[in-house]
């Protein structure tokens, strides 16, 4: 027994020494960039806290600028001063950053851990690896929430995305994200364009104008948001009747804050979110970034994030490990955007389209907003 304890103590010291030695060639501070709010909190609990427990001398700083990641990384690159180490971005932004040489290309099987059964990372993530620079974390959707206590008496609650345009049946302010993505697709769909033709139509100047004309119908009743926390706050305050945001934000306001808010899953837009490592890091910072990403994207860590927020983990091997919410004790399955009951009518985000057309349509959208 004494020998066993001695061996355990010796092993623990060896592991600690190895960990300390591993830190010798890594930076002892790390800036993680994310979106703030419930999503960032889920990352902090599932990834950053357990990683920091393994590296107690490491200083972890959070930046909530992911919605400006492309512009800010461009500016940092021009200045020759990259201050971010690991950046959470949507897949389309990862593709743009990769194309511009601002995100590092990686070998997924070399950098990331295999699944517990030995399946290589590239097979475990599968088709969700949409760029050589992108490390998927979660599947999420952008959808609508609405105030249940603001539904007019005797009226059925809104259940279809085109109810957003029905100001007569459902009077009140709407909140929409201050960018063309998703808004243009929903506008064309509600103007009669078939779902499988939306991106073909949106690729033409006439189709882009058609979408803006449809948005004109509700423009005077829209509150525009740029941060993921905006719509949940607007809903909680009763300042809007319905608004778009990420499904995890709505889960938080409904289940955690117990606000009178309902979900509207129709035409939810599936998207991916994940990490990129910026180009231009020093050797020490790059070593730290790679070490963190390898830890934060293993099978168990991705499943752990689903304990705190209703986003589906990107690894196939993580799905069976998703269970109850860590604090609420509720089954997280029915709250996932991929649940069959929630996914009867969905739109798959077109990464290639927005990678090609984003700058041009952005300019038109901003000009329309200013009118």
N, C-alpha and C positions, 0 to 999 in steps of 0.2 A: 504493500500500500504506500509506504514512504517513498519507494522507488518510483511508483506511478506518479505521485505528487511532484517528485523531483523532476521527472521527465516532462510533466505538464508545465511546470514553472520554467524549465529550460526552454521548452518549445515556445511558450508565450514570450520569453525574453528574446528568442531568436526572431520571432515574427515582428516584435516591436522594433528590434534593431534593424531588421530588413526594411520595415516601413520608414524608419528614420533615415536609413541610408538611401531609400528610394526618393525621399524628399530632398536629399542633398542636391540633386541636379534639376529640381523643379522650383519654379517661382513659389514664394510663400504668400502671395496674394493673388486673387483671381476675381475678375469682374464678369459676372454672368448677366446677360441681357435678356429680358423677357417682357411680358405684357402687363405686369401688375395684377392686382386683384386675386380672385379665387384660383386662377390657373397658376400664377406664380407661387402662391402659397402651397399649392399641391406639389409643385416642383421642390420647394424648399423642404417640405416634410419628407417627401419620398426620395429625393436625391441629395440635396445639399447638406441637410443635417446629418444623415448617416455617413456621408463622405467626410464631413468635417470631424465627426467623431473618430474616424480613422486617422485624421491628420489635424490634431488639436491646435497646432501652431499656425495653421493656414487661416488667412483672413479672406472671407468671402464677401464681396460687395455686389449688390444687385442694382441694375439699371433697368428702368421700365420703358425703354425707348424702342421696343421691337417694331412698333408701327412706323418708325422712321429709320429703320435699319439700313435700307439701301442708300438713302441720301446721306446719312451720317457716316457710313463706311466709305462712301465715295469721298466725302470731305476729309476724313482721316487719312485716306490713301494719298490724296493730293498734298496734305500737310506732312506726310511721311511720319505720322504719329498714330499708330493703332493702339487705342487704350482699352479695347474690349478683348476678352479671351475666348468666350464661348457665347454664341448668339442664337437665340430661339427665333426662328422665322417661319412664315408659311412657305409652302413648297414653291410657289411661283417666284417669290423673292429669292429663295435659294438658287433657283435656276438663273435668275438675272445676275446675282452676285457671282455665280460660278462662271457664267459667260463673260463677265467683265474682269475675271481674274482677281476678284476681291475675296472670294471664299476658296479655301484650300480643297483640292481634289484629294480624295482618300480611297484607300482600298478597304472596303467594308469588312471583308473577312480577316484582314490583317489587324485593323484597329479595334473591331468590336468583338465581344465575347460570343462564342457559339451558343446555341440553345442547350439546355441541360442534357438532351439526348445526343448531343454532338453535331446537330444540324448547323451548318455554317450560317453566319449572320445574313448573308445575301439571300439565302433560301428562306430563312425565318421571316425576314421582312418582305421578301418577294417583290411584287410589283409596286410596293410603296416606296421603293428606292427610285425616285424619279429624276435624280441628278447625281453625278459623280461626287458632288460636294455635300449632299444632303443626308442627314442621319435622322430618319423618321422617329417620332415619339408617339404621337397620338392621331387618331381619326376623330375629327370633331365636325360639327355642322354649324352653320349660321342659319338661324330660324327666327320665328317671331314669338314674343310673349305678349300677353294682353292683361289688362286689369279686369278680373272677374266681376268686381263690384261696379264697374262702369258699363257693363253690357246693358243696353236698354231693356226695361222690363217687358217680358213677353217675347223677347228676341232670343234666338239660339246663339250661343257664343260663336265667334268667328272660328272657322275650321279650315278655310282655304286661303292661300296666299293672296288671291285676288280680292279678298275681303279688305285688304289694306287700302284698295282704291275705292271701296264702297263707303264714302263719307256720309251718305244718307242713312244707311242702316246702322253704321257704326261711327257716329260722330266723335270727333276728338282729334287731338294731335297724334301724329306718328313720329317715331324716331328712326332715321335711316343713317347708315354709315356715310361719312363724307368722302366717298370715293365711288367710282363707277362699278367696281366689281360687285356682283350679286344684284345690285339695283337694276342694272341694265338687263340682266337675264330675266329677272322677275317682271320687269316692265314689258319686255317683248312677249313673254309667256301670257301675261294678262291682257295683251293686245291681240292675242289670237295666234301667235306663232307656235307651231308644234315644238314640243320639247327637244326632239332630235334635230331640229332645224335652227335652234336658237343661235348657235355660234356661227353657222353659215350666214345668217342674216346680219348678225352683229359685226361680221367682218367687212361689211359694206358701209360706205358713208351714209347711204339711205337708211340702212338698218340702225345705225348709231343715232341718227336724227329721230327715227321712229321711237326708239327707246326714250330719248330725252323728251319727246313730245308727250309720251305716256306719263312720264314722271312729272311733267308740267301740270297734269290734272290734280296732283296732290301737293305740289311744291309749297304752296302757301300754308299748308298745314303740317309741314315737316320740321322737326328739330333735328339738326344734323349732329352726329356724334363722331368722335375720332378715337376715343379710348374705350376699351371694352367694358369699363365700369359704368359708362354713361347711361346706357339704356336701363340696366337694372335700377340705378338710382332714380332715373326719371319715372320708371314704373312704380317704384316704392313711394315716391313723393306724389304720385297721382298727376304728374304734369303731362303725361302722354297716355293715350288709351292703349296703343299698341306700338311695339318697336322691335327692330331686328337686333340681334346680338348672338353671341356664341351660346350653344346649348348648355355648356357648363355654367355660364353666368346665370342663366335662368334657373338651372337646378339649385344653385346657391340661394337665389332670392326666394324660391318656392319652398324648398325643403329645409334649408338651414335658417332662413330668416322668417319663414312662415308668413310671407306676404300674400295678399289676395291676387295672385298672378297665375295665369294658365299658360300652357304650352300649345303652340300651333305648329305641328311637325310638317304640314304639307309643303312640298317643294323646298324642304331644307336642303342646303347646299353642302355636300360633303367636301371636306378639305383635309389636308395633312399639315401637321406642324412638326418641326424638329429642329435639330441643332446644325449650325455651321461653325467652322473654325476659321476666323479671318486669316488671310494671307498676311505675312509680314511680321509675325510674332518672333520674339527672340527664342533661342533654343530652350531656355528655362521655362518661359511662358508656354511654349508649344508643348513641351513635355507635360506640364501640368494640365493643359487643356485636353490633351489626348487621354491622360490618365483619368480625368474626371468623366469624360464622355464614355469611355469604356465601362466605367462603373455605372454611370447613370442610365445606360441603355441596355443593361442586361435583362434577362427575362423577368427576374423577381422585381427589379426596380420599376420596370414599366407597369407591371401588375400592381405594385404598391401605389403608384400614382392614381390608379382608378379607385382606390379606397377613399380618395379625397375629392374627386371631381368626376363628372359623368362623361369622360372622353375615353374612347376605346383604345387600348394599347396597340401599338403598331406591329409588335411581334406576334406571330401566330402562337408561339409557345407560351405567351403571357396570358392569353384569353382564359384557359382553364383555371388560372390562379386568381382571377378576379372574383371577389366575393362581396361581403357586406361593406357598407360605408364605415370607416374607422370610428366615427363618433356617433352617427345616427343609428347604426345597426340595421339599416334597410338594405335589401338586395339591390345592388347597383345595375343588374342586368336590364330591367325595364326602363332605366333612365339613360341607357346608351343610345346614341343616334342610330346605331346599326341594328337595334332590336327590330324584328320583323314588323311588329305593330306600329312602330314609328317610321318605318322606311317604305311605306306603300307607294309613295310618290316623292322621289328624291331627284336632285340634279347633281351630277358629278362635275365638280369644278374642272375646267379645261385648262390645265397648266400651260400647255404649249401655246394656246391661244393668247392667254394673258401675258406670257413671256414675250410674245411677238408684238402685241397691240397695246400693251399697258401705257406706254409713254404717250402715244398719240391720243388714245381715248381719254386718258387722264387730262390732257390739255383741253380737249373739247368739253369734258365734264366740268372742269374748274371754270371755264369761260361761261358755260351755261349757268352755273351757280351764281356767278357774279352779275348776271343779267337782272 
